[in-house]
């Protein structure tokens, strides 16, 4: 449902003023306050009627019968969408940001990412976060070595010379000639591809040529590639966080400290942020995660605004937010 299209200009203006007021005060907003803030010369009664319509649309709710109104999560989504369609990021700020990044451009990727994270934190007065997915190099070849009748060593070599190896169980011993033949064939299939691309290509190739491979060989190849795919997220990803102490500046009550503590715990484990930013790095454009869309944000009352970033060849390689 596109709520924003259903709103009149007057309703939309009142709605935006209400959200702005709520963000400033952290309190339910009444019609009297809005009548003073709105650019329209409207009575409190008229504004109350508009607020009632907004509540019926699911964009507002009343925490108490006699209280003002508070934006719902759906309301925040509409509000955020409006923000994404316009920007008050002026030329002076843009030039300053690019200059700050340029100063660190010769210090390596990690230093550049750290500066970008710090800039996001500074500009937003919240926490800045940058995520770089695990390295996924182009492959050159794969080799199999028999360690004993029950184990095989799988060796994967990338075009840059990087080597990964895994030991997999083997219930049946293949001859050196069979392993060498399988290595040559698989190397031809995967050369110049990433591991993910190679796995899909090899699975397709082996399914089309079932008569060429025994069930054991097919299973062995599947296990080999899956074993090579299994990597520890913390060891093979970069997650940079700056300014998370800024979140404490927005805490007004003791209960909110406990909520922020839950969020900090989630950030410290990294897996939650990596999961969210990994999903962002597979999408196009800005992604917004609000409240109940994520269990940790639902508890803490926080949200994440993130966007993927690309390499010079236009491939998405990470996300920042």
Secondary structure as GFF3:
##gff-version 3
##sequence-region A 1 321
A	DSSP	alpha_helix	3	6	.	.	.	ID=ss1
A	DSSP	alpha_helix	9	25	.	.	.	ID=ss2
A	DSSP	alpha_helix	31	37	.	.	.	ID=ss3
A	DSSP	alpha_helix	44	56	.	.	.	ID=ss4
A	DSSP	beta_strand	60	61	.	.	.	ID=ss5
A	DSSP	beta_strand	70	71	.	.	.	ID=ss6
A	DSSP	alpha_helix	73	84	.	.	.	ID=ss7
A	DSSP	alpha_helix	91	102	.	.	.	ID=ss8
A	DSSP	alpha_helix	109	124	.	.	.	ID=ss9
A	DSSP	beta_strand	128	132	.	.	.	ID=ss10
A	DSSP	beta_strand	139	148	.	.	.	ID=ss11
A	DSSP	beta_strand	151	158	.	.	.	ID=ss12
A	DSSP	beta_strand	163	169	.	.	.	ID=ss13
A	DSSP	alpha_helix	176	190	.	.	.	ID=ss14
A	DSSP	alpha_helix	195	208	.	.	.	ID=ss15
A	DSSP	three_ten_helix	210	212	.	.	.	ID=ss16
A	DSSP	alpha_helix	215	229	.	.	.	ID=ss17
A	DSSP	alpha_helix	233	236	.	.	.	ID=ss18
A	DSSP	beta_strand	238	242	.	.	.	ID=ss19
A	DSSP	three_ten_helix	244	250	.	.	.	ID=ss20
A	DSSP	alpha_helix	254	269	.	.	.	ID=ss21
A	DSSP	alpha_helix	271	280	.	.	.	ID=ss22
A	DSSP	beta_strand	286	290	.	.	.	ID=ss23
A	DSSP	three_ten_helix	291	293	.	.	.	ID=ss24
A	DSSP	alpha_helix	295	300	.	.	.	ID=ss25
A	DSSP	beta_strand	303	310	.	.	.	ID=ss26
A	DSSP	beta_strand	316	320	.	.	.	ID=ss27
###
